[in-house]
């Protein structure tokens, strides 16, 4: 899941949206998501790039599919949610720009901002790590697919005839299939798809390229080879995400959070992710947090001081099973992002089913 509010003004948003429209209008429907993610990720990273302008530029990497933060698709969500980006902008009225799809929209989602404390963070993450290590993480064989079903909703800035307001998609079902090597996949999400049948996320892309998996866009096979030593893993995260996000610590937290949602890490790595998160400065506990379907739990969270948004990973209070994640606006910011008031749920996602199936568009119930 990942939601950094852009500080671009309305004119810049419109220009970017028009550029997106011109470059993608002739693409097959199944490729639109890839380009949406790339454009919105670029917008979200503008501030970080400006701060790092004095440093030598790192070689650019071609992004694989990343789902959502969130949006973090096939394989992992980076700082962007699929479809309409969290706190992104939908432009309409002029016939160009990002549309908000056929999904119904309504007023912004809101919540009570829960109190946060650093007390008990290591102990809670230790218990979560233990529960993760004891969990049943099945082996994914070649020819099989990781299936993840969630309930999700996003809040975004919507501009109609030069007037920008805050709106949210209705809570809806999202289904993702991914092959272990990350080269085949399918997405059904009414906030993203043009058709109820969904769209392919399989590689190679329209240029015939098959980008290699990496930390912010991993395949299951890639995750299976990652180190499970917390210190080594955290060092790798800091190194490979340098210059991204609003701060190194926030981006490290976001990167781990992305791996908790639409991926199925091996049990040993899954446990190590929580031990790694415990080493990131600024991590707090929110005693009461609610996921997308109303389940109450305890959250491990971190506040992004730049965007004013707090990313929360929500766990069952007794079993410590991961329920889902949400991003909440905690502090008001300046500029157009200031339209998103404290207490706004910028994004929310609840994991409903995570399994291994034998084919694309097959669900666990069909597997029998």
NUTIKE-608383 format. One line per field, with one value per residue (C-alpha): residue in one letter; x, y, z. Coordinates in nm, 3 decimals, decimal comma, padded with zeros to 5 digits. Example, Ala and Ser with C-alpha at 12.3 -4.5 7.8 and 13.67 -1.06 7.14 Angstrom:
<pts>
r = A	S
xx = 01,230	01,367
yy = -00,450	-00,106
zz = 00,780	00,714
</pts>
This chain:
<pts>
r = X	X	X	X	X	X	X	X	X	X	X	X	X	X	X	X	X	X	X	X	X	X	X	X	X	X	X	X	X	X	X	X	X	X	X	X	X	X	X	X	X	X	X	X	X	X	X	X	X	X	X	X	X	X	X	X	X	X	X	X	X	X	X	X	X	X	X	X	X	X	X	X	X	X	X	X	X	X	X	X	X	X	X	X	X	X	X	X	X	X	X	X	X	X	X	X	X	X	X	X	X	X	X	X	X	X	X	X	X	X	X	X	X	X	X	X	X	X	X	X	X	X	X	X	X	X	X	X	X	X	X	X	X	X	X	X	X	X	X	X	X	X	X	X	X	X	X	X	X	X	X	X	X	X	X	X	X	X	X	X	X	X	X	X	X	X	X	X	X	X	X	X	X	X	X	X	X	X	X	X	X	X	X	X	X	X	X	X	X	X	X	X	X	X	X	X	X	X	X	X	X	X	X	X	X	X	X	X	X	X	X	X	X	X	X	X	X	X	X	X	X	X	X	X	X	X	X	X	X	X	X	X	X	X	X	X	X	X	X	X	X	X	X	X	X	X	X	X	X	X	X	X	X	X	X	X	X	X	X	X	X	X	X	X	X	X	X	X	X	X	X	X	X	X	X	X	X	X	X	X	X	X	X	X	X	X	X	X	X	X	X	X	X	X	X	X	X	X	X	X	X	X	X	X	X	X	X	X	X	X	X	X	X	X	X	X	X	X	X	X	X	X	X	X	X	X	X	X	X	X	X	X	X	X	X	X	X	X	X	X	X	X	X	X	X	X	X	X	X	X	X	X	X	X	X	X	X	X	X	X	X	X	X	X	X	X	X	X
xx = 00,000	00,162	00,034	00,233	00,029	00,171	00,249	00,192	-00,050	-00,369	-00,211	00,073	-00,174	-00,376	-00,065	00,048	-00,299	-00,314	00,029	-00,092	-00,397	-00,194	00,057	-00,187	-00,501	-00,379	-00,254	-00,435	-00,656	-00,440	-00,142	-00,311	-00,252	00,122	00,143	-00,092	00,136	00,450	00,308	00,163	00,475	00,674	00,443	00,471	00,850	00,893	00,976	01,231	01,399	01,416	01,579	01,831	01,898	02,248	02,337	02,442	02,136	02,097	02,034	01,664	01,496	01,205	00,916	00,739	00,369	00,277	-00,063	-00,166	-00,097	-00,055	00,037	00,302	00,098	00,209	00,436	00,456	00,271	00,552	00,420	00,117	-00,216	-00,343	-00,589	-00,664	-00,364	-00,412	-00,456	-00,411	-00,616	-00,893	-00,945	-01,269	-01,478	-01,222	-01,221	-00,865	-00,685	-00,731	-01,088	-01,232	-01,364	-01,716	-01,703	-01,935	-01,777	-01,894	-01,773	-01,429	-01,391	-01,323	-01,221	-01,118	-00,742	-00,622	-00,361	-00,012	00,268	00,616	00,555	00,543	00,647	00,929	00,717	00,419	00,632	00,798	00,456	00,351	00,676	00,620	00,266	00,391	00,659	00,399	00,158	00,084	00,258	00,210	00,471	00,387	00,469	00,538	00,208	00,024	-00,080	-00,091	-00,446	-00,522	-00,871	-00,927	-01,186	-01,053	-01,140	-00,934	-00,971	-00,854	-00,873	-01,127	-01,121	-01,426	-01,429	-01,135	-01,300	-01,115	-01,292	-01,212	-01,394	-01,369	-01,447	-01,703	-01,567	-01,524	-01,368	-01,023	-00,879	-00,521	-00,352	00,027	00,256	00,558	00,802	00,593	00,553	00,184	-00,105	-00,458	-00,639	-01,010	-01,076	-01,368	-01,169	-00,910	-01,061	-01,258	-01,430	-01,577	-01,365	-01,053	-00,725	-00,403	-00,088	00,134	00,477	00,643	00,521	00,412	00,777	00,857	01,052	01,040	01,181	01,363	01,207	01,355	01,273	00,996	00,845	00,921	00,793	00,731	01,046	01,243	01,106	01,199	01,566	01,575	01,780	01,586	01,844	01,673	01,989	02,096	01,744	01,704	02,040	01,926	01,597	01,772	02,021	01,773	01,517	01,765	01,620	01,261	00,970	00,972	01,244	01,461	01,285	00,935	01,023	01,168	00,846	00,637	00,846	00,786	00,418	00,388	00,512	00,243	-00,051	-00,055	00,224	00,263	00,613	00,758	00,700	01,062	01,076	00,728	00,844	01,170	00,981	00,833	01,166	01,310	01,031	01,112	01,450	01,306	01,297	00,957	00,746	00,452	00,155	-00,204	-00,415	-00,737	-00,752	-01,027	-00,974	-01,183	-01,454	-01,487	-01,260	-01,095	-00,734	-00,406	-00,186	00,184	00,223	00,451	00,376	00,513	00,600	00,600	00,259	00,101	-00,026	00,012	00,047	-00,110	-00,069	-00,364	-00,344	-00,592	-00,545	-00,545	-00,398	-00,174	-00,276	-00,244	-00,592	-00,511	-00,372	-00,487	-00,341	-00,492	-00,439	-00,319	-00,181	-00,307	-00,060	-00,033	-00,119	-00,378	-00,299	-00,448	-00,792	-00,747	-00,841	-00,710	-00,921	-00,956	-00,891	-00,671	-00,670	-00,794	-00,761	-00,866	-00,730	-01,021	-00,846	-00,489	-00,429	-00,252	-00,464	-00,400	-00,508	-00,569	-00,919	-00,963	-01,068	-01,009	-01,377	-01,354	-01,038	-01,248
yy = 00,000	00,423	00,757	01,071	01,377	01,557	01,926	02,003	02,285	02,237	02,349	02,100	01,821	01,900	01,906	01,566	01,420	01,541	01,391	01,059	01,069	01,140	00,863	00,588	00,639	00,394	00,124	-00,206	-00,185	-00,430	-00,194	00,122	00,030	00,005	00,356	00,503	00,373	00,506	00,853	00,886	00,743	01,010	01,280	01,144	01,133	01,488	01,632	01,364	01,423	01,796	01,737	01,503	01,731	01,810	01,441	01,232	01,077	00,703	00,487	00,463	00,125	00,007	-00,057	-00,389	-00,400	-00,275	-00,292	-00,091	00,111	00,093	00,142	-00,049	-00,418	-00,752	-00,784	-00,545	-00,182	00,105	00,444	00,431	00,259	00,090	00,277	00,608	00,689	00,759	01,132	01,149	01,362	01,267	01,530	01,553	01,806	01,858	01,510	01,432	01,310	01,032	00,916	00,770	00,468	00,332	00,288	00,507	00,789	00,975	01,199	01,144	00,855	00,973	00,827	00,932	00,977	00,727	00,814	00,684	00,583	00,439	00,236	-00,137	-00,123	-00,384	-00,621	-00,598	-00,653	-00,951	-01,110	-01,035	-01,184	-01,500	-01,537	-01,485	-01,752	-02,001	-01,925	-02,165	-02,030	-02,285	-02,356	-02,201	-02,435	-02,343	-02,310	-02,200	-01,849	-01,644	-01,521	-01,224	-01,086	-00,764	-00,500	-00,156	00,210	00,518	00,891	01,131	01,490	01,522	01,821	01,909	02,234	02,374	02,298	02,046	01,849	01,544	01,225	00,853	00,538	00,309	00,003	-00,270	-00,611	-00,633	-00,963	-01,022	-01,328	-01,351	-01,627	-01,712	-01,563	-01,248	-01,272	-01,362	-01,203	-01,072	-00,791	-00,744	-00,408	-00,185	00,121	00,034	-00,187	-00,077	-00,416	-00,630	-00,915	-00,735	-00,698	-00,885	-00,786	-01,037	-00,971	-00,896	-00,539	-00,365	-00,305	-00,673	-00,615	-00,833	-00,621	-00,807	-00,823	-00,603	-00,493	-00,245	-00,464	-00,823	-01,154	-01,441	-01,611	-01,295	-01,278	-01,641	-01,549	-01,240	-01,239	-01,297	-01,129	-00,807	-00,592	-00,705	-00,670	-00,317	-00,213	-00,348	-00,156	00,172	00,124	00,028	00,296	00,582	00,908	00,781	00,889	01,180	01,039	00,725	00,596	00,653	00,488	00,188	00,153	00,189	-00,069	-00,327	-00,238	-00,297	-00,651	-00,724	-00,660	-00,804	-01,056	-01,390	-01,394	-01,722	-01,763	-01,696	-01,373	-01,270	-01,293	-01,111	-00,816	-00,732	-00,768	-00,534	-00,279	-00,267	-00,116	00,182	00,505	00,665	00,349	00,370	00,168	00,282	00,096	00,099	00,100	-00,021	-00,196	-00,154	-00,399	-00,269	-00,513	-00,348	-00,423	-00,280	-00,098	-00,062	00,278	00,561	00,926	01,083	01,432	01,574	01,454	01,452	01,100	00,801	00,456	00,191	-00,186	-00,340	-00,671	-00,883	-00,797	-01,162	-01,367	-01,091	-01,192	-00,914	-00,778	-00,497	-00,148	00,209	00,555	00,834	01,207	01,315	01,664	01,922	02,036	02,345	02,377	02,168	01,875	02,084	01,997	01,658	01,726	01,541	01,232	01,155	00,790	00,832	00,460	00,145	-00,221	-00,539	-00,880	-01,122	-01,422	-01,517	-01,854	-02,051	-02,158	-02,350	-02,094	-01,729	-01,615	-01,931	-01,868	-02,096	-02,197	-02,306	-02,503	-02,713
zz = 00,000	-00,045	-00,050	-00,072	-00,156	-00,456	-00,415	-00,782	-00,856	-01,057	-01,385	-01,349	-01,267	-01,578	-01,796	-01,665	-01,711	-02,071	-02,139	-02,000	-02,224	-02,537	-02,469	-02,374	-02,581	-02,849	-02,611	-02,560	-02,247	-02,055	-02,065	-01,937	-01,572	-01,622	-01,762	-01,504	-01,233	-01,393	-01,445	-01,096	-00,933	-01,111	-00,976	-00,623	-00,640	-00,770	-00,430	-00,351	-00,686	-00,620	-00,283	-00,441	-00,741	-00,619	-00,610	-00,912	-01,068	-01,015	-01,324	-01,397	-01,360	-01,566	-01,330	-01,331	-01,257	-00,914	-00,748	-00,482	-00,251	-00,300	-00,470	-00,471	-00,930	-01,055	-00,859	-00,571	-00,489	-00,461	-00,362	-00,581	-00,571	-00,880	-01,096	-00,934	-00,720	-00,354	-00,317	-00,690	-00,923	-01,161	-01,427	-01,619	-01,802	-02,075	-02,221	-02,114	-01,805	-01,558	-01,531	-01,213	-01,402	-01,391	-01,014	-00,808	-00,613	-00,308	-00,026	00,120	00,365	00,719	01,052	01,401	01,411	01,669	01,929	01,854	02,089	02,063	02,379	02,312	01,946	01,967	02,174	01,939	01,629	01,799	01,856	01,499	01,366	01,570	01,440	01,084	01,125	01,245	00,962	00,679	00,370	00,090	-00,175	-00,510	-00,798	-01,162	-01,346	-01,031	-00,934	-00,617	-00,568	-00,346	-00,293	-00,105	-00,033	-00,111	-00,148	-00,230	-00,179	-00,447	-00,567	-00,845	-01,079	-01,286	-01,486	-01,287	-00,951	-00,733	-00,461	-00,248	-00,342	-00,267	-00,459	-00,304	-00,127	-00,388	-00,446	-00,602	-00,730	-00,836	-00,988	-01,023	-01,146	-00,926	-01,176	-01,214	-01,589	-01,596	-01,417	-01,421	-01,241	-01,176	-01,014	-01,120	-01,015	-01,280	-01,549	-01,852	-01,860	-01,580	-01,716	-01,596	-01,779	-01,837	-01,652	-01,826	-01,967	-02,202	-02,228	-02,549	-02,643	-02,596	-02,273	-01,963	-01,678	-01,406	-01,061	-00,791	-00,438	-00,516	-00,787	-00,682	-00,804	-00,562	-00,687	-00,614	-00,261	-00,199	-00,255	-00,033	00,284	00,606	00,829	00,951	00,951	00,606	00,470	00,606	00,460	00,122	00,146	00,228	-00,053	-00,324	-00,234	-00,198	-00,327	-00,335	-00,119	00,125	00,353	00,369	00,682	00,544	00,215	00,399	00,599	00,283	00,098	00,370	00,381	00,008	00,056	00,317	00,085	-00,263	-00,231	-00,056	00,100	00,228	00,604	00,703	00,503	00,617	00,978	00,899	00,749	01,088	01,267	01,005	01,053	01,424	01,335	01,144	01,346	01,402	01,402	01,641	01,768	01,715	01,968	01,766	01,386	01,155	00,822	00,507	00,616	00,972	01,157	01,456	01,534	01,652	01,399	01,341	01,179	01,074	01,002	00,685	00,808	00,455	00,337	00,684	00,617	00,848	00,698	00,923	00,904	01,089	01,276	01,469	01,833	01,950	01,665	01,523	01,170	00,913	00,831	00,594	00,572	00,546	00,506	00,717	00,679	01,023	00,962	00,716	00,451	00,233	-00,135	-00,316	-00,088	00,192	00,059	00,224	00,585	00,892	00,953	00,582	00,494	00,189	00,114	00,282	00,195	00,375	00,280	00,236	00,080	-00,001	-00,166	-00,437	-00,735	-01,055	-01,312	-01,391	-01,290	-01,080	-00,718	-00,417	-00,410	-00,773	-00,701	-00,464
</pts>
